[in-house]
Amino acid sequence: MAELVQGFRFRVGLTRSTSPGPSAAPPPVLGAEPARQRTRSPAIPEQGTGAADRLGDGGFQECTGLDLEADLRDRLEGGRNDGTVRGVGRVKLQPVVLRRGMLVPTDGGGADTALWDWLHGMVSGTLPLPRYDGDVEVLDPSGGRVVAHWRFTRGLPLKLTGPALNARTGEIAIEELHIAHEGLRLERTG
């Protein structure tokens, strides 16, 4: 009998990306011999920018955007009038959206500004822009075992919305965080 996860509990972690990304490899020179291909200087490493290697771990009440959608390409073939040949095109990646939650603050009790600093760095043009990989782990109802693990790579912040402040509750939380990324996969657990 299949196990169903009744109560979704999940945690999120953001770590500094070590992937250089697709633009770090030099493009091939078409029609040239391999020995005579031009070379490009390596990508600027992201080390030394002062950005944290880990933005933290946290919990959110809602996570969306864990989906991939492929475009279809229709190709018409001469002589085939009863249909078209369908092939796979580019994959569309949706931003991961985390709602109603927070990352664990730093030691010392004050609010952690790392996420806001990451977004402000992007807005102010700080180069090289640090990218972060993310892990979304779905836990069993007891919280002791990971039953699903998604990993997205080379994330950038799109939107960060603070909470509605209410003096009666005293909550400090991130209400909504949107992260654009360059890849998403469901990894094996166990």
C-alpha positions in Angstrom: 0.0 0.0 0.0 1.3 3.5 -0.9 2.1 5.9 1.9 0.3 9.2 1.6 1.6 12.3 3.3 -1.4 13.7 5.1 0.0 16.8 6.9 2.6 18.7 4.8 5.5 19.9 6.9 8.4 21.2 5.0 11.6 23.2 5.5 13.6 25.4 3.2 17.3 26.1 3.1 19.3 28.6 0.9 23.0 28.1 0.3 25.5 30.0 -1.8 25.6 28.5 -5.4 28.9 27.0 -6.5 27.7 26.4 -10.0 29.3 28.7 -12.5 26.2 28.7 -14.7 25.9 28.1 -18.4 27.5 31.4 -19.4 30.9 30.5 -17.8 31.8 28.1 -20.6 33.2 29.8 -23.8 31.0 29.4 -26.8 32.3 27.2 -29.6 33.6 28.8 -32.8 31.6 27.4 -35.6 33.7 26.0 -38.5 37.0 26.4 -36.7 39.4 23.6 -35.8 39.5 22.8 -32.1 43.1 24.0 -31.6 42.3 27.4 -33.1 39.2 28.2 -31.1 39.3 31.4 -29.3 39.3 31.4 -25.5 37.5 33.7 -23.2 38.7 34.7 -19.7 37.1 32.6 -17.0 34.0 33.9 -15.2 34.6 36.1 -12.3 34.4 34.0 -9.2 31.7 34.9 -6.7 34.0 34.4 -3.7 35.0 37.5 -1.8 31.9 39.5 -2.3 31.0 39.4 1.4 27.8 37.5 0.8 27.0 34.7 3.2 27.5 31.1 2.2 24.2 30.3 3.9 21.2 32.6 4.1 19.6 30.3 6.6 17.0 27.6 7.1 13.4 28.2 7.7 9.8 27.2 7.6 7.0 28.5 5.5 3.3 27.7 5.4 3.1 27.6 1.6 5.4 26.8 -1.3 4.4 27.0 -5.0 6.4 27.0 -8.2 7.8 23.5 -8.0 6.8 22.8 -11.6 8.3 22.4 -15.0 6.5 23.0 -18.3 7.9 22.1 -21.7 7.0 23.8 -24.9 6.0 21.7 -27.8 7.3 22.3 -31.3 5.2 21.1 -34.2 7.0 20.2 -37.3 5.2 19.7 -40.6 6.5 17.0 -42.9 6.0 17.0 -46.6 3.7 14.2 -47.7 2.2 13.7 -44.2 -1.2 15.3 -44.3 -2.8 13.4 -41.5 -0.9 15.0 -38.6 2.3 16.7 -37.4 5.4 15.6 -35.7 5.7 16.9 -32.2 9.0 17.5 -30.4 10.0 19.0 -27.1 11.0 22.7 -27.1 12.4 24.7 -24.2 11.4 24.1 -20.6 9.7 27.0 -18.7 10.7 27.4 -15.1 8.3 29.1 -12.7 9.7 31.1 -9.8 9.6 29.4 -6.4 7.2 31.3 -4.2 7.4 30.9 -0.4 4.6 32.4 1.7 3.9 33.1 5.3 7.1 32.0 6.9 10.6 33.1 8.0 14.2 32.0 7.9 15.8 31.4 11.3 17.5 34.6 12.6 21.1 34.9 13.4 22.5 34.3 16.9 22.0 37.4 19.1 18.3 37.8 18.8 18.0 40.5 16.1 16.3 40.2 12.8 18.4 38.7 10.1 18.8 41.1 7.2 20.5 38.7 4.8 17.6 38.3 2.4 17.0 42.0 2.3 20.7 42.6 1.7 20.6 40.1 -1.2 17.8 41.8 -2.9 19.2 45.3 -2.2 22.5 44.1 -3.7 20.8 43.1 -6.9 18.9 46.4 -7.1 22.0 48.5 -6.5 24.0 46.7 -9.1 26.5 44.9 -6.9 28.7 42.6 -9.0 29.2 39.8 -9.1 25.7 39.0 -7.9 25.6 36.1 -5.5 23.2 33.3 -6.5 21.8 30.8 -4.1 20.7 27.2 -4.4 17.6 26.1 -2.5 16.4 23.0 -0.9 12.7 22.3 -0.2 12.2 19.2 1.9 8.8 17.7 2.6 8.7 15.9 5.9 6.5 13.1 7.2 3.9 14.0 9.8 6.3 13.4 12.7 9.0 15.6 11.1 11.6 12.9 11.4 12.0 11.7 7.8 12.3 13.5 4.5 9.8 12.1 2.0 10.5 14.5 -0.9 13.3 16.8 -1.7 13.3 19.4 -4.5 16.5 21.4 -5.3 16.6 24.6 -7.4 19.8 26.1 -8.6 21.3 29.6 -9.1 18.4 31.5 -7.6 17.9 35.2 -7.7 15.3 37.2 -5.6 12.4 38.6 -7.5 10.2 39.9 -4.8 10.4 40.1 -1.0 7.3 41.3 1.0 7.5 42.0 4.7 4.7 41.0 7.1 1.8 43.2 8.1 2.9 44.5 11.4 0.5 44.0 14.3 1.5 45.2 17.8 -0.7 42.6 19.4 1.1 39.6 18.0 4.7 41.0 17.8 5.4 38.7 14.8 8.6 39.2 12.7 8.3 37.1 9.6 8.8 37.2 5.8 5.3 37.2 4.3 6.3 36.3 0.8 9.6 35.5 -1.1 9.8 34.9 -4.9 13.0 33.3 -6.3 13.7 32.9 -10.0 16.1 30.0 -10.7 17.9 28.2 -13.5 17.0 24.6 -12.7 14.7 22.4 -10.6 14.7 18.7 -9.9 13.1 16.2 -7.6 15.9 14.3 -5.9 15.8 10.8 -4.4 15.5 10.5 -0.6 16.4 7.7 1.6 
